[in-house]
Amino acid sequence: MAKRKHRKDRNHIIYKLTNECTGDTYIGVTVVQNRKAQKSLRGRWLRHIHKAVVGLADYPISKSIREFGEDSFTREILHIIRGKAAAFEFEANLINEIRPTLNTKMINC
């Protein structure tokens, strides 16, 4: 059986997580699975929570989830963009523009 070719033109979500207690924000990108953006964002959020709870990551977003709890956050889809490269470029520009406090660093592009 031939290996399935990986598509490069899939839709990606640019999303924002906001800690309602502090106002701190995080901007991220994830791929849309099975044409369901909200479900894809929920899956990505659950991975953030898992990394925070298990202690796999020491990123600002993980520390914030541990300190304030998952219920302190809201999730918001900002944009849906076709193509991985375009999505990551858009995310980088948005991070540099908004300067979210829970992202680890600004991206030079």
N, C-alpha and C positions, 0 to 999 in steps of 0.2 A: 504494500500500500504506500502510495506517495505521500510524503510529508506535506501537510497543508501549508500553503504560502501565507506568511504573516502579512496582513493588510496594513498599509501605511496611511490609509485615508479614513480611518475610523473616527467617530465623533469623540471628543474629549470635553470634560466639564472643567471649567475654571470655577472654583468654589471659595467661599469665605466662611471661616469659623470665627465666631465672636464669643468671647467670655463675657457674659452679661454682668458679672460681678465687678470686673475691672475695666471692661471696654477694650481689652487687648484683642487683636485680630490675627488671623493666619490665612494666607492665600495659598491654595494648592491646585493641583491638576490631577485628574484621574480619567481613565477611559470609560466610555459608556458601554455597559454590558447589555446585550440583548435589547437594545433600543429603549431602555428604561433609565432615564437620567436620575430620578429621585432614588431609585433602588440602588443604582451604582454609587451615588453619593453616600447613602446609608452604609453600604459595604465598606467604603473607604473610611468613613467615620468609625465604624466598628474596629477596623485595623488600627486606627490612631489610639482608640481606647485600649485595645489589647496590648499594644506596645507600651502604653503608659502604665497599665496595671501590672503587667508582668515585669516591667522594669527593663525592657530590652532597649529602650531609647532614653537618652538624657537630654532630649531637645526641649526648648522652651514650651512647645505645645504639650509635650508629655508631662512636664513638670506642672503646668497649669491644670491639666486634667486631673493629675494626682491630688493637687492642692485643693481645687474647688469642686471637683466631681463632674461627671459627664453631663449632669442635668443643668449645669451652669452655662452650657454652650448652645448657641443657635447655629444652624447650618443654612447656607444660602447659595444657590447656583447663580453665578454672575453672568457666565457666557457658556455657550456650547459651540465648539469650534471643530471643524473637520480637519484632520491631519495632526499627527503627533508633533512634528516640527513647528507648525503654526501655533499649536496649543502651548508648547513650552516657551516659545518666543513671546506670546501674549502674556503668559504667566509672569515671565521675567520682567517685562515692561510694567505690568501692573504692580508687582512687588516693588520695583524701583520708584514708581509713582506714589503709591499709597504708603509705603514703608510700614508694613504690618509688624507689630512688636513681637509676635510669636514665631515668625520665620527665623531661621538660624542666621541667615546673612542676606545681604542684598546681592543681586545678580548683575554682573557686568555684561552688557550686551552691546 
